């Protein structure tokens, strides 16, 4: 006979709050049944199905051992996300990402160790003609909608009093890195002014002077003209210093500047480096 578990026991097994288990059950994500007294009961087989679907692994790999926190297999999570990015279901990507966050996976890990590698794989598959441009656009559109919903849900209610401008330079149209960065900052209590992509340099300089943000974040994925990009960042960095702001840049374009000095207070390879920098710089 299949073992039965209470909401509290399932919460201990997976390493989440009991209220999270109840939400999963009430939404139908995690199967359960009600006793005559109205209590939720969970079968071991259904718990295994749920944890397998959302790529949870446990230290001893034994479902019946309580008080264990899940260890996340990021390669497996990335592969699962990849499938959902390319699926026809328009809502399953958000549900998957939200379930991972509710399970206790930090948003930094979700974005840095799962989302970014999955989208990198999408790009590589398109370059190798394994998927069409329509598939790449579909994946980007699904992720954009999912991140916007997560941003709204997980933005911290209490603010830290700091302000950030998030934008990209002229001729930079990749929005997803910008959405991930702005979402993480809101999650950590920042007030974010989101200007979107392809922002003219004059407009950035004017906004820095007018708003005087604590932080300016500029993700970069393209560098058609290295000298022009270097010049733009130098001028923005100078404006930031004059306004008491700090400039943080990041993205894969940094790899092409190994022997070229880019003027910025932070050159981050990932979002975790950005958050570490802001915590140390602003003592938050």
C-alpha positions in Angstrom: 0.0 0.0 0.0 1.3 3.5 -0.9 2.6 5.4 2.1 0.6 8.6 3.0 2.1 11.9 4.1 0.7 15.0 5.7 1.3 18.5 4.3 3.9 19.1 7.1 5.7 15.9 6.2 5.8 16.7 2.5 7.1 20.2 3.4 9.9 18.6 5.5 10.7 16.2 2.7 11.0 18.8 -0.1 12.4 21.6 2.1 9.7 24.2 1.7 7.0 25.9 3.9 3.9 23.9 4.6 1.9 26.8 3.1 3.7 26.2 -0.2 2.8 22.5 -0.2 -0.9 23.5 0.4 -0.8 26.0 -2.5 0.7 23.3 -4.8 -2.0 20.9 -3.8 -4.9 23.4 -4.1 -3.7 24.4 -7.6 -3.5 20.8 -8.7 0.3 20.8 -9.3 0.8 18.2 -6.5 -1.9 15.5 -6.3 -3.5 14.9 -3.0 -6.8 13.7 -1.5 -8.9 14.8 1.5 -9.6 12.7 4.5 -13.2 12.8 5.9 -12.0 15.4 8.4 -10.8 17.6 5.5 -7.0 17.1 5.9 -4.8 16.8 2.8 -3.0 13.5 2.4 -0.3 12.8 -0.2 0.8 9.5 -1.7 4.5 8.7 -2.0 4.1 8.0 -5.7 2.5 11.4 -6.3 5.3 13.1 -4.4 7.9 11.3 -6.4 6.1 12.3 -9.6 6.0 16.0 -8.5 9.7 16.1 -7.4 10.8 14.4 -10.6 8.8 16.9 -12.7 10.5 19.8 -11.0 13.9 18.3 -10.8 14.3 18.1 -7.1 17.0 15.8 -5.8 17.7 15.0 -2.1 21.0 14.3 -0.3 20.1 10.7 0.5 17.7 10.3 -2.4 15.2 8.7 0.0 11.8 10.2 0.0 10.9 9.1 3.4 13.7 11.0 5.2 12.5 14.3 6.6 14.2 17.6 7.3 16.3 17.4 4.1 16.8 20.4 1.9 16.8 19.8 -1.8 20.0 19.9 -3.7 19.5 21.3 -7.2 20.9 19.7 -10.3 21.3 22.8 -12.4 22.1 20.9 -15.6 18.9 18.9 -15.2 16.9 22.1 -14.3 18.3 23.8 -17.4 17.4 20.9 -19.7 13.8 20.9 -18.3 13.5 24.6 -18.8 14.8 24.2 -22.4 12.0 21.8 -23.1 9.4 24.2 -21.7 10.9 27.1 -23.6 10.3 25.2 -26.9 6.9 23.7 -25.9 3.5 24.8 -27.3 2.1 25.5 -23.8 2.3 29.2 -23.2 2.0 29.0 -19.4 4.1 26.0 -18.4 7.4 28.0 -18.4 6.0 30.4 -15.8 4.5 27.7 -13.7 7.9 25.8 -13.7 9.9 28.9 -12.8 7.4 29.9 -10.1 7.4 26.4 -8.6 11.2 26.4 -8.4 11.1 29.7 -6.6 8.4 28.6 -4.2 10.5 25.5 -3.5 13.3 27.6 -2.1 15.5 28.0 -5.1 17.0 31.5 -4.9 16.1 33.8 -7.8 19.8 34.4 -8.4 20.3 30.7 -9.0 17.2 30.5 -11.2 18.4 33.3 -13.4 22.2 32.7 -13.4 22.4 28.9 -13.3 19.2 27.9 -15.1 17.7 30.6 -17.2 20.8 32.1 -18.7 22.3 28.7 -19.7 19.0 27.6 -21.2 18.8 30.7 -23.4 22.4 30.2 -24.3 21.5 26.7 -25.6 18.6 28.2 -27.5 21.0 30.6 -29.3 23.5 27.8 -30.0 20.7 25.5 -31.4 19.6 28.4 -33.7 23.1 29.1 -34.9 23.6 25.4 -35.8 20.2 25.4 -37.5 18.7 22.8 -35.2 15.8 25.1 -34.5 14.3 27.9 -36.6 14.2 31.6 -35.9 10.5 31.2 -35.1 11.5 28.8 -32.3 14.0 31.2 -30.9 11.5 34.1 -31.0 8.9 31.9 -29.3 11.3 31.0 -26.5 12.3 34.6 -26.0 8.7 35.8 -25.9 7.7 33.1 -23.4 10.6 33.9 -21.2 9.9 37.6 -21.4 6.3 37.1 -20.2 7.3 34.7 -17.5 10.0 37.0 -16.1 7.6 40.0 -16.1 5.1 38.0 -14.1 7.8 36.8 -11.6 9.1 40.3 -11.3 5.6 41.5 -10.3 5.1 38.6 -7.8 8.5 38.6 -6.1 9.4 42.3 -6.0 10.1 43.2 -2.4 7.4 45.3 -0.8 9.8 47.0 1.6 12.3 49.2 -0.3 16.0 49.8 0.5 15.8 53.4 -0.5 18.2 53.0 -3.4 17.5 53.8 -7.1 18.8 52.1 -10.2 18.5 52.9 -13.9 18.4 49.8 -16.1 18.9 50.1 -19.9 21.0 49.1 -22.8 23.0 51.2 -25.2 22.1 52.2 -28.8 21.7 49.3 -31.2 21.4 46.8 -28.4 18.0 45.1 -28.7 18.4 42.1 -26.4 15.8 42.7 -23.7 16.0 39.4 -21.6 19.3 40.2 -19.8 17.9 43.6 -18.9 14.7 42.1 -17.6 16.6 39.6 -15.4 18.8 42.3 -13.9 15.9 44.7 -13.2 13.8 41.8 -11.7 16.6 40.8 -9.4 17.2 44.4 -8.2 13.5 44.8 -7.5 13.6 41.5 -5.6 16.3 42.9 -3.4 14.3 46.1 -2.7 15.7 48.5 -5.3 13.5 51.2 -7.0 14.2 50.5 -10.7 13.7 52.9 -13.6 13.4 50.6 -16.6 14.2 52.4 -19.9 14.3 49.2 -22.0 16.6 48.6 -24.9 18.3 50.7 -27.5 18.5 53.9 -25.4 20.2 56.8 -27.2 23.4 57.9 -25.4 22.2 61.5 -25.0 19.1 60.2 -23.3 21.1 58.1 -20.9 23.3 61.0 -20.0 20.3 63.3 -19.5 18.6 60.7 -17.2 21.7 60.2 -15.1 22.0 63.9 -14.6 18.3 64.3 -13.8 17.6 61.2 -11.7 21.0 60.9 -10.1 20.5 57.2 -9.5 22.7 55.2 -7.1 23.3 52.6 -9.7 23.3 52.4 -13.5 23.1 48.9 -15.0 23.9 48.2 -18.7 23.8 44.6 -19.9 25.7 44.2 -23.2 25.5 41.4 -25.8 26.8 43.0 -29.0 29.8 45.1 -29.9 29.8 45.9 -33.6 32.1 48.9 -33.0 34.4 48.4 -30.0 35.9 51.9 -30.1 32.4 53.5 -30.2 31.3 51.3 -27.3 34.3 52.2 -25.3 33.7 55.9 -25.9 30.1 55.7 -24.9 30.8 53.9 -21.7 33.6 56.4 -20.9 31.2 59.3 -21.2 28.4 57.5 -19.2 30.9 56.6 -16.5 32.0 60.3 -16.3 28.4 61.4 -16.0 27.8 58.8 -13.3 30.7 60.0 -11.3 29.5 63.6 -11.5 26.1 62.5 -10.3 27.4 60.3 -7.4 26.3 57.1 -9.3 28.1 53.9 -10.0 28.1 52.2 -13.3 27.8 48.4 -13.7 28.1 46.7 -17.0 27.9 43.0 -17.9 27.2 40.4 -20.5 29.0 38.2 -22.9 30.3 41.2 -24.9 32.9 41.6 -22.1 34.8 38.6 -23.4 35.8 40.6 -26.5 37.4 43.3 -24.4 40.1 41.2 -22.8 42.8 43.7 -23.8 40.8 46.8 -23.8 39.9 48.8 -20.7 36.2 49.6 -20.3 35.4 52.4 -17.9 33.0 51.1 -15.3 32.8 50.6 -11.6 31.8 46.9 -12.1 32.3 44.5 -14.9 30.2 41.5 -13.9 30.1 38.1 -15.6 26.8 37.3 -13.9 24.0 38.7 -11.8 25.4 37.2 -8.6 28.5 39.4 -9.0 26.2 42.5 -9.4 24.3 41.7 -6.2 27.5 41.0 -4.3 28.9 44.3 -5.5 25.8 46.3 -4.5 25.7 44.7 -1.0 29.3 45.7 -0.4 29.1 49.1 -2.0 25.8 50.3 -0.4 26.0 48.3 2.8 22.6 46.6 2.3 
